């Protein structure tokens, strides 16, 4: 007598079998609003810096188009400019 060495897969739930379950492939993104400060939190005593995006960028699940003006922490502004996402002005 031979034995099967493969393991049996667990049974699927009924809703998964009938095709009614539909999970999104990516989480829903929010439309860009006028937030106070986006990105990492401001360090204590630091003032936010205004930056203008040069390219499309997503921060914390929110899409920002090129030309969007944002308030960010000074460190984050430096990183965005260094990576080419914000204008150098």
DSSP file (Angstrom, degrees, kcal/mol; ACC not computed):
  #  RESIDUE AA STRUCTURE BP1 BP2  ACC     N-H-->O    O-->H-N    N-H-->O    O-->H-N    TCO  KAPPA ALPHA  PHI   PSI    X-CA   Y-CA   Z-CA
    1    1 A X              0   0    0      0, 0.0     2,-0.3     0, 0.0     0, 0.0   0.000 360.0 360.0 360.0 135.2    0.0    0.0    0.0
    2    2 A X        -     0   0    0      2,-0.0     2,-0.4     0, 0.0     0, 0.0  -0.697 360.0-146.8-100.4 152.8    1.4    3.5   -0.9
    3    3 A X        -     0   0    0     -2,-0.3     2,-0.6     2,-0.0     0, 0.0  -0.895  15.1-123.5-118.4 150.6    0.9    6.6    1.1
    4    4 A X        -     0   0    0     -2,-0.4    -2,-0.0     1,-0.1     0, 0.0  -0.816  16.8-166.2 -92.8 122.0    0.6   10.1   -0.1
    5    5 A X        +     0   0    0     -2,-0.6     2,-0.2     2,-0.1    -1,-0.1   0.505  57.1 100.8 -88.6  -4.1    3.3   12.4    1.4
    6    6 A X  S    S-     0   0    0      1,-0.1     2,-0.3     0, 0.0    -2,-0.1  -0.511  74.0-119.7 -80.8 151.3    1.6   15.7    0.4
    7    7 A X        -     0   0    0     -2,-0.2     2,-0.4     1,-0.1    -1,-0.1  -0.633  25.2-113.0 -90.2 149.7   -0.3   17.6    2.9
    8    8 A X        -     0   0    0     -2,-0.3     2,-0.2     1,-0.1     3,-0.1  -0.640  28.8-125.0 -82.0 133.3   -4.0   18.4    2.5
    9    9 A X        -     0   0    0     -2,-0.4     3,-0.1     1,-0.1    -1,-0.1  -0.507  32.6-102.5 -75.2 145.1   -4.9   22.0    2.0
   10   10 A X        -     0   0    0     -2,-0.2    -1,-0.1     1,-0.1     2,-0.1  -0.349  43.1 -97.7 -67.0 150.1   -7.5   23.4    4.4
   11   11 A X        -     0   0    0      1,-0.1     2,-0.2    -3,-0.1    -1,-0.1  -0.384  39.0-120.0 -67.8 143.5  -11.0   23.9    3.0
   12   12 A X        -     0   0    0      1,-0.1    -1,-0.1    -3,-0.1     5,-0.0  -0.512  30.5 -99.6 -82.9 153.1  -11.9   27.3    1.8
   13   13 A X     >  -     0   0    0     -2,-0.2     4,-1.5     1,-0.1     3,-0.5  -0.331  33.5-113.3 -66.6 154.9  -14.7   29.3    3.3
   14   14 A X  H  > S+     0   0    0      1,-0.2     4,-2.0     2,-0.2     5,-0.2   0.876 115.5  54.8 -61.0 -39.5  -18.0   29.2    1.4
   15   15 A X  H  4>S+     0   0    0      1,-0.2     5,-1.1     2,-0.2     6,-1.1   0.838 108.3  49.9 -66.6 -30.0  -17.9   32.9    0.5
   16   16 A X  H  45S+     0   0    0     -3,-0.5     3,-0.3     1,-0.2    -1,-0.2   0.820 109.8  51.5 -74.6 -30.3  -14.4   32.4   -1.0
   17   17 A X  H  <5S+     0   0    0     -4,-1.5    -2,-0.2     1,-0.2    -1,-0.2   0.851 107.6  50.1 -76.0 -33.9  -15.6   29.5   -3.1
   18   18 A X  T  <5S-     0   0    0     -4,-2.0    -1,-0.2     1,-0.0    -2,-0.2   0.518 109.9-119.8 -86.4  -2.0  -18.6   31.2   -4.6
   19   19 A X  T   5S+     0   0    0     -4,-0.4    -3,-0.2    -3,-0.3    -4,-0.1   0.615  79.2 119.3  82.2  12.8  -16.5   34.2   -5.7
   20   20 A X      < +     0   0    0     -5,-1.1     2,-0.4     2,-0.0    -4,-0.2   0.671  48.5  93.7 -85.2 -15.3  -18.4   36.9   -3.7
   21   21 A X        +     0   0    0     -6,-1.1     2,-0.4     1,-0.0     0, 0.0  -0.634  51.0 177.5 -79.4 127.8  -15.4   37.9   -1.7
   22   22 A X        -     0   0    0     -2,-0.4     2,-0.4     2,-0.0    -1,-0.0  -0.846   4.8-176.4-135.9  99.5  -13.6   40.8   -3.2
   23   23 A X        -     0   0    0     -2,-0.4     2,-0.1     1,-0.0    -2,-0.0  -0.788  32.7-113.5 -92.6 135.0  -10.6   42.2   -1.3
   24   24 A X        -     0   0    0     -2,-0.4     3,-0.1     1,-0.1    -1,-0.0  -0.394  13.7-137.7 -67.1 144.4   -8.9   45.3   -2.8
   25   25 A X  S    S+     0   0    0      1,-0.1     2,-0.3    -2,-0.1    -1,-0.1   0.845  89.3  23.6 -70.8 -33.3   -5.4   44.7   -4.1
   26   26 A X  S    S-     0   0    0      3,-0.0    -1,-0.1    -3,-0.0     3,-0.1  -0.953  94.4 -99.0-130.3 149.3   -4.2   48.0   -2.6
   27   27 A X        -     0   0    0     -2,-0.3     2,-0.1     1,-0.1    -2,-0.0  -0.366  51.2 -94.6 -65.6 149.6   -5.5   50.1    0.2
   28   28 A X        -     0   0    0      1,-0.1     2,-0.3    -4,-0.0    -1,-0.1  -0.395  39.9-136.9 -65.4 137.7   -7.7   53.0   -0.8
   29   29 A X        -     0   0    0     -2,-0.1     2,-0.2    -3,-0.1    33,-0.2  -0.751  12.3-126.8 -99.1 145.5   -5.8   56.3   -1.1
   30   30 A X  B     -a   62   0A   0     31,-1.5    33,-1.4    -2,-0.3     2,-0.1  -0.590  26.1-108.5 -87.6 150.3   -7.1   59.5    0.2
   31   31 A X        -     0   0    0     -2,-0.2     2,-0.2    31,-0.2    33,-0.1  -0.484  45.5 -93.1 -73.3 149.2   -7.4   62.6   -2.0
   32   32 A X        +     0   0    0     31,-0.3     2,-0.2    -2,-0.1    -1,-0.1  -0.458  51.3 178.7 -67.3 127.4   -4.9   65.3   -1.2
   33   33 A X        -     0   0    0     -2,-0.2     2,-1.1    -3,-0.1    -1,-0.0  -0.470  44.0 -85.5-113.1-171.9   -6.4   67.9    1.3
   34   34 A X        -     0   0    0     -2,-0.2     2,-0.1    36,-0.0    36,-0.1  -0.702  58.1-179.2 -98.3  81.6   -4.9   71.0    2.9
   35   35 A X        -     0   0    0     -2,-1.1    36,-0.2     1,-0.1     3,-0.2  -0.334  32.3-128.3 -80.0 163.8   -3.2   69.4    5.9
   36   36 A X  S    S-     0   0    0      1,-0.3     2,-0.4    34,-0.1    35,-0.3   0.991  88.5  -6.8 -70.9 -69.8   -1.2   71.3    8.5
   37   37 A X  S    S-     0   0    0     33,-0.1    -1,-0.3     2,-0.1     2,-0.3  -0.998  71.5-162.8-132.1 129.7    2.0   69.3    8.5
   38   38 A X        +     0   0    0     33,-2.4    35,-0.5    -2,-0.4     2,-0.1  -0.706  51.5  21.3-109.4 162.8    2.6   66.1    6.5
   39   39 A X  S    S+     0   0    0     -2,-0.3     3,-0.1    33,-0.1    -2,-0.1  -0.466 108.8   6.7  84.6-156.8    5.2   63.4    6.9
   40   40 A X  S    S-     0   0    0     -2,-0.1    33,-0.4     1,-0.1    36,-0.1  -0.185  90.3 -91.8 -60.3 153.3    7.2   62.8   10.0
   41   41 A X        -     0   0    0      1,-0.1     2,-0.2    31,-0.1    -1,-0.1  -0.248  44.1-100.2 -66.2 152.9    6.3   64.8   13.1
   42   42 A X        -     0   0    0     -3,-0.1    -1,-0.1     1,-0.1     3,-0.1  -0.493  36.9-115.8 -70.8 139.2    8.0   68.1   13.9
   43   43 A X    >   -     0   0    0     -2,-0.2     3,-2.0     1,-0.1     2,-0.1  -0.371  50.3 -76.7 -67.5 158.7   10.9   68.0   16.4
   44   44 A X  T 3  S+     0   0    0      1,-0.3    -1,-0.1    -2,-0.0     3,-0.1  -0.361 117.9   7.8 -60.2 129.2   10.2   70.0   19.6
   45   45 A X  T 3  S+     0   0    0      1,-0.3    -1,-0.3    -3,-0.1     2,-0.3   0.400  98.0 127.5  82.4  -2.1   10.7   73.7   18.9
   46   46 A X    <   -     0   0    0     -3,-2.0     2,-0.3     1,-0.0    -1,-0.3  -0.631  52.9-135.7 -89.8 147.1   11.0   73.4   15.1
   47   47 A X        -     0   0    0     -2,-0.3    27,-0.3    -3,-0.1    -4,-0.1  -0.783  28.3-106.0 -96.9 143.5    9.0   75.4   12.7
   48   48 A X        -     0   0    0     -2,-0.3     2,-0.4    25,-0.1    25,-0.2  -0.321  30.0-137.6 -67.0 153.4    7.5   73.7    9.6
   49   49 A X  E     -C   72   0B   0     23,-3.5    23,-2.7    -2,-0.0     2,-0.4  -0.923  10.9-129.3-113.9 136.4    9.0   74.4    6.2
   50   50 A X  E     +C   71   0B   0     -2,-0.4     2,-0.3    21,-0.2    21,-0.2  -0.726  31.5 178.4 -85.6 130.3    7.0   75.0    3.1
   51   51 A X  E     -C   70   0B   0     19,-2.6    19,-2.7    -2,-0.4     2,-0.5  -0.943  23.0-142.7-128.8 153.4    8.0   72.9    0.1
   52   52 A X  E     -C   69   0B   0     -2,-0.3    35,-2.8    17,-0.2    17,-0.2  -0.976  26.6-125.4-114.5 124.0    6.6   72.6   -3.5
   53   53 A X  B     -D   86   0C   0     15,-2.5    14,-3.0    -2,-0.5    33,-0.3  -0.462  18.2-168.8 -72.6 137.0    6.6   69.1   -5.0
   54   54 A X  S    S+     0   0    0     31,-3.2     2,-0.3    12,-0.2    32,-0.2   0.655  74.8  27.3 -93.7 -21.2    8.4   68.7   -8.3
   55   55 A X  S    S-     0   0    0     30,-1.2    12,-0.1    10,-0.1     2,-0.1  -0.902  98.5 -80.7-136.9 162.5    7.0   65.2   -8.9
   56   56 A X        +     0   0    0     -2,-0.3     2,-0.3    10,-0.1     9,-0.2  -0.428  56.3 177.3 -61.3 136.8    4.0   63.1   -7.9
   57   57 A X  E     -B   64   0A   0      7,-2.4     7,-2.7    -2,-0.1     2,-0.5  -0.998  26.5-145.0-147.9 145.3    4.5   61.8   -4.4
   58   58 A X  E     -B   63   0A   0     -2,-0.3     2,-0.5     5,-0.2     5,-0.2  -0.961  18.4-177.7-112.7 123.6    2.5   59.7   -1.9
   59   59 A X  E >  S-B   62   0A   0      3,-2.3     3,-1.7    -2,-0.5    -2,-0.0  -0.986  71.9 -16.5-124.1 122.7    2.9   60.6    1.8
   60   60 A X  T 3  S-     0   0    0     -2,-0.5    -1,-0.1     1,-0.3     3,-0.1   0.846 129.1 -51.7  53.1  39.0    1.1   58.6    4.5
   61   61 A X  T 3  S+     0   0    0      1,-0.2   -31,-1.5   -32,-0.1     2,-0.5   0.536 113.7 116.5  80.2   6.9   -1.3   57.1    1.9
   62   62 A X  E <   -aB  30  59A   0     -3,-1.7    -3,-2.3   -33,-0.2     2,-0.3  -0.934  60.6-134.0-112.1 130.1   -2.3   60.5    0.4
   63   63 A X  E     - B   0  58A   0    -33,-1.4     2,-0.4    -2,-0.5   -31,-0.3  -0.649  18.8-170.2 -84.3 134.1   -1.4   61.4   -3.2
   64   64 A X  E     - B   0  57A   0     -7,-2.7    -7,-2.4    -2,-0.3     3,-0.1  -0.993  13.8-141.6-123.7 125.5    0.1   64.8   -3.9
   65   65 A X    >   -     0   0    0     -2,-0.4     3,-1.8    -9,-0.2   -12,-0.2  -0.326  39.0 -77.3 -79.4 165.6    0.4   66.0   -7.5
   66   66 A X  T 3  S+     0   0    0      1,-0.2   -12,-0.2   -12,-0.1    -1,-0.2  -0.371 120.4  32.5 -58.9 140.3    3.4   68.0   -8.8
   67   67 A X  T 3  S+     0   0    0    -14,-3.0    -1,-0.2     1,-0.3     2,-0.1   0.323  82.2 143.0  92.9  -7.6    3.2   71.6   -7.7
   68   68 A X    <   -     0   0    0     -3,-1.8   -15,-2.5   -16,-0.1     2,-0.6  -0.444  45.4-139.0 -67.6 137.8    1.5   70.8   -4.4
   69   69 A X  E     +C   52   0B   0    -17,-0.2     2,-0.3    -2,-0.1   -17,-0.2  -0.886  29.2 177.0-101.7 124.3    2.6   73.1   -1.6
   70   70 A X  E     -C   51   0B   0    -19,-2.7   -19,-2.6    -2,-0.6     2,-0.5  -0.881  30.7-132.4-126.6 154.2    3.1   71.3    1.7
   71   71 A X  E     +C   50   0B   0     -2,-0.3   -33,-2.4   -35,-0.3     2,-0.3  -0.949  40.6 161.1-103.3 124.2    4.3   72.1    5.2
   72   72 A X  E     -C   49   0B   0    -23,-2.7   -23,-3.5    -2,-0.5   -33,-0.1  -0.846  44.2 -82.9-135.4 169.5    6.8   69.5    6.4
   73   73 A X     >  -     0   0    0    -35,-0.5     4,-2.5   -33,-0.4     5,-0.2  -0.388  44.1-112.2 -70.2 155.2    9.5   69.2    9.1
   74   74 A X  H  > S+     0   0    0    -27,-0.3     4,-2.0     1,-0.2     5,-0.1   0.878 117.6  50.0 -57.9 -39.6   12.9   70.7    8.2
   75   75 A X  H  > S+     0   0    0      2,-0.2     4,-2.0     1,-0.2    -1,-0.2   0.911 111.6  47.6 -65.7 -41.6   14.5   67.3    8.1
   76   76 A X  H  > S+     0   0    0      2,-0.2     4,-2.7     1,-0.2    -2,-0.2   0.872 109.5  53.7 -68.3 -36.3   11.9   65.9    5.8
   77   77 A X  H  X S+     0   0    0     -4,-2.5     4,-2.4     2,-0.2     5,-0.2   0.911 108.2  50.5 -62.2 -41.7   12.1   68.9    3.6
   78   78 A X  H  X S+     0   0    0     -4,-2.0     4,-2.3    -5,-0.2    -2,-0.2   0.912 112.1  47.2 -62.1 -42.9   15.9   68.3    3.3
   79   79 A X  H  X S+     0   0    0     -4,-2.0     4,-1.9     2,-0.2     6,-0.2   0.912 111.5  50.4 -65.8 -42.5   15.3   64.7    2.4
   80   80 A X  H  <>S+     0   0    0     -4,-2.7     5,-2.1     1,-0.2     6,-1.2   0.911 113.2  45.9 -62.8 -41.8   12.6   65.5   -0.2
   81   81 A X  H ><5S+     0   0    0     -4,-2.4     3,-0.9     4,-0.2    -1,-0.2   0.907 111.7  51.8 -67.1 -40.9   14.9   68.1   -1.9
   82   82 A X  H 3<5S+     0   0    0     -4,-2.3    -1,-0.2     1,-0.2    -2,-0.2   0.827 111.5  46.8 -65.1 -32.3   17.8   65.7   -1.8
   83   83 A X  T 3<5S-     0   0    0     -4,-1.9    -1,-0.2    -5,-0.1    -2,-0.2   0.469 116.9-112.8 -89.7  -2.6   15.8   62.9   -3.5
   84   84 A X  T < 5S+     0   0    0     -3,-0.9    -3,-0.2    -4,-0.5    -4,-0.1   0.567  86.2 114.7  86.4   9.3   14.4   65.3   -6.1
   85   85 A X  S   <S+     0   0    0     -5,-2.1   -31,-3.2    -6,-0.2   -30,-1.2   0.740  74.1  46.0 -83.1 -23.0   10.8   65.3   -5.0
   86   86 A X  B    S-D   53   0C   0     -6,-1.2   -33,-0.2   -33,-0.3    -2,-0.2  -0.876  91.9-103.6-120.2 152.8   10.7   69.0   -4.0
   87   87 A X        -     0   0    0    -35,-2.8   -35,-0.2    -2,-0.3    -2,-0.1  -0.323  27.1-124.4 -69.8 157.8   12.0   72.0   -5.7
   88   88 A X              0   0    0      1,-0.2    -1,-0.1   -37,-0.1    -7,-0.0   0.353 360.0 360.0 -86.3   5.8   15.2   73.6   -4.5
   89   89 A X              0   0    0    -37,-0.1    -1,-0.2     0, 0.0    -2,-0.0   0.498 360.0 360.0 -77.1 360.0   13.8   77.0   -3.9
